[in-house]
């Protein structure tokens, strides 16, 4: 915390609050469906690439959503980009 200045800490906290508040509900269903299907015997190998792609998409979409939330809260998208 001592290494962060005011211009860096506000976007950082807003981004992390976005993770807590959003919980990215709309993206959980495809991920949970794919994970449930991949546990069926005989099906995991063909669905493994799809599962990994969905998990990566879920992670990237969550980060982008939280970056947007931080830009809205701080009203300074440039500060969010530099954070």
C-alpha positions in Angstrom: 0.0 0.0 0.0 2.8 2.4 0.7 4.1 2.0 -2.9 0.8 3.1 -4.4 0.0 6.8 -4.9 -3.5 8.3 -5.0 -3.7 8.1 -8.8 -3.0 4.3 -8.7 -4.9 3.2 -5.6 -8.3 4.5 -6.7 -8.4 2.5 -10.0 -7.0 -0.5 -8.3 -9.6 -0.6 -5.5 -12.4 0.2 -8.0 -11.3 -2.8 -10.2 -11.2 -5.2 -7.2 -14.6 -3.9 -6.0 -15.9 -4.7 -9.5 -14.8 -8.3 -9.0 -16.6 -8.4 -5.7 -19.8 -6.7 -6.8 -20.3 -8.2 -10.3 -19.6 -11.8 -9.6 -20.1 -12.2 -13.4 -23.3 -14.2 -13.0 -24.1 -14.2 -16.7 -20.9 -16.1 -17.5 -21.3 -18.9 -14.9 -23.9 -20.9 -16.8 -21.9 -21.8 -19.9 -18.9 -22.6 -17.8 -20.8 -24.8 -15.3 -22.6 -26.6 -18.2 -19.4 -27.4 -20.0 -17.7 -28.5 -16.8 -20.7 -30.8 -16.0 -20.6 -32.3 -19.5 -16.9 -32.9 -19.3 -17.3 -35.1 -16.3 -19.4 -37.6 -18.2 -17.4 -40.8 -19.0 -16.2 -40.9 -22.6 -16.8 -37.2 -23.3 -14.1 -35.4 -21.4 -11.4 -35.6 -24.1 -13.5 -34.0 -27.0 -14.8 -31.3 -24.7 -11.5 -30.5 -23.0 -10.5 -27.8 -25.6 -14.0 -26.2 -25.3 -13.8 -26.3 -21.6 -10.4 -24.6 -21.6 -11.5 -22.0 -24.1 -14.6 -21.2 -22.0 -12.5 -20.9 -18.8 -10.1 -18.5 -20.5 -13.0 -16.5 -22.0 -14.6 -16.3 -18.6 -11.4 -15.0 -17.0 -10.8 -12.4 -19.8 -14.4 -11.2 -19.8 -14.4 -10.8 -16.0 -11.2 -8.7 -16.1 -12.6 -6.5 -18.9 -15.8 -6.0 -17.0 -14.0 -5.0 -13.9 -11.8 -2.6 -15.9 -14.9 -1.0 -17.2 -16.3 -0.7 -13.7 -13.1 1.0 -12.5 -13.2 3.4 -15.4 -16.8 4.4 -14.5 -16.0 4.8 -10.8 -12.9 6.8 -11.2 -14.2 8.7 -14.3 -10.7 8.4 -15.7 -10.2 5.6 -18.2 -6.6 6.6 -18.8 -5.7 6.0 -15.1 -7.3 2.6 -15.4 -5.2 1.8 -18.4 -2.0 2.7 -16.6 -2.8 0.8 -13.5 
